[in-house]
Amino acid sequence: MPVSKKEISECPIDAMLSVIDGRWKGTILWRLSERPMRTSELLRTIPGITERMLIRHLKDLVGDGILIRQREQGTHPHVVYSISEYGMTMLPVLERICSWGRKHIEVRKNTKLAR
């Protein structure tokens, strides 16, 4: 039986995938693993994402406790996103997913070439 986005699945894999589900969430986390960034910086570093989609994913990740949204005051007030301590526990998982993805890309290329 499918679980709605608001419910937490009893399956650990489904629970994890619900956090990074979305075309851009993995990329957002990967970019923020380098350093905290403003929304506009993230938008520039992720070609193809719309501002609306970026903001939606950022809100989801903040809501899941993966990111921290910090409003900074000054001459030009702005918001900075960073990975929370809890979110940092996902980085080894993302590294493994990235590694597997690279292998999968190569397998797919070689499979298409063999056809």
Secondary structure as a PSIPRED ss2 file (coil, helix, strand):
# PSIPRED VFORMAT (PSIPRED V4.0)

   1 M C   1.000  0.000  0.000
   2 P C   1.000  0.000  0.000
   3 V C   1.000  0.000  0.000
   4 S C   1.000  0.000  0.000
   5 K C   1.000  0.000  0.000
   6 K C   1.000  0.000  0.000
   7 E C   1.000  0.000  0.000
   8 I C   1.000  0.000  0.000
   9 S C   1.000  0.000  0.000
  10 E C   1.000  0.000  0.000
  11 C C   1.000  0.000  0.000
  12 P H   0.000  1.000  0.000
  13 I H   0.000  1.000  0.000
  14 D H   0.000  1.000  0.000
  15 A H   0.000  1.000  0.000
  16 M H   0.000  1.000  0.000
  17 L H   0.000  1.000  0.000
  18 S H   0.000  1.000  0.000
  19 V H   0.000  1.000  0.000
  20 I H   0.000  1.000  0.000
  21 D C   1.000  0.000  0.000
  22 G C   1.000  0.000  0.000
  23 R C   1.000  0.000  0.000
  24 W C   1.000  0.000  0.000
  25 K H   0.000  1.000  0.000
  26 G H   0.000  1.000  0.000
  27 T H   0.000  1.000  0.000
  28 I H   0.000  1.000  0.000
  29 L H   0.000  1.000  0.000
  30 W H   0.000  1.000  0.000
  31 R H   0.000  1.000  0.000
  32 L H   0.000  1.000  0.000
  33 S H   0.000  1.000  0.000
  34 E H   0.000  1.000  0.000
  35 R C   1.000  0.000  0.000
  36 P C   1.000  0.000  0.000
  37 M E   0.000  0.000  1.000
  38 R E   0.000  0.000  1.000
  39 T H   0.000  1.000  0.000
  40 S H   0.000  1.000  0.000
  41 E H   0.000  1.000  0.000
  42 L H   0.000  1.000  0.000
  43 L H   0.000  1.000  0.000
  44 R H   0.000  1.000  0.000
  45 T H   0.000  1.000  0.000
  46 I C   1.000  0.000  0.000
  47 P C   1.000  0.000  0.000
  48 G C   1.000  0.000  0.000
  49 I C   1.000  0.000  0.000
  50 T C   1.000  0.000  0.000
  51 E H   0.000  1.000  0.000
  52 R H   0.000  1.000  0.000
  53 M H   0.000  1.000  0.000
  54 L H   0.000  1.000  0.000
  55 I H   0.000  1.000  0.000
  56 R H   0.000  1.000  0.000
  57 H H   0.000  1.000  0.000
  58 L H   0.000  1.000  0.000
  59 K H   0.000  1.000  0.000
  60 D H   0.000  1.000  0.000
  61 L H   0.000  1.000  0.000
  62 V H   0.000  1.000  0.000
  63 G H   0.000  1.000  0.000
  64 D C   1.000  0.000  0.000
  65 G C   1.000  0.000  0.000
  66 I C   1.000  0.000  0.000
  67 L E   0.000  0.000  1.000
  68 I E   0.000  0.000  1.000
  69 R E   0.000  0.000  1.000
  70 Q E   0.000  0.000  1.000
  71 R E   0.000  0.000  1.000
  72 E E   0.000  0.000  1.000
  73 Q C   1.000  0.000  0.000
  74 G C   1.000  0.000  0.000
  75 T C   1.000  0.000  0.000
  76 H C   1.000  0.000  0.000
  77 P C   1.000  0.000  0.000
  78 H E   0.000  0.000  1.000
  79 V E   0.000  0.000  1.000
  80 V E   0.000  0.000  1.000
  81 Y E   0.000  0.000  1.000
  82 S E   0.000  0.000  1.000
  83 I E   0.000  0.000  1.000
  84 S C   1.000  0.000  0.000
  85 E H   0.000  1.000  0.000
  86 Y H   0.000  1.000  0.000
  87 G H   0.000  1.000  0.000
  88 M H   0.000  1.000  0.000
  89 T C   1.000  0.000  0.000
  90 M C   1.000  0.000  0.000
  91 L H   0.000  1.000  0.000
  92 P H   0.000  1.000  0.000
  93 V H   0.000  1.000  0.000
  94 L H   0.000  1.000  0.000
  95 E H   0.000  1.000  0.000
  96 R H   0.000  1.000  0.000
  97 I H   0.000  1.000  0.000
  98 C H   0.000  1.000  0.000
  99 S H   0.000  1.000  0.000
 100 W H   0.000  1.000  0.000
 101 G H   0.000  1.000  0.000
 102 R H   0.000  1.000  0.000
 103 K H   0.000  1.000  0.000
 104 H H   0.000  1.000  0.000
 105 I H   0.000  1.000  0.000
 106 E H   0.000  1.000  0.000
 107 V H   0.000  1.000  0.000
 108 R H   0.000  1.000  0.000
 109 K H   0.000  1.000  0.000
 110 N H   0.000  1.000  0.000
 111 T H   0.000  1.000  0.000
 112 K H   0.000  1.000  0.000
 113 L H   0.000  1.000  0.000
 114 A H   0.000  1.000  0.000
 115 R C   1.000  0.000  0.000
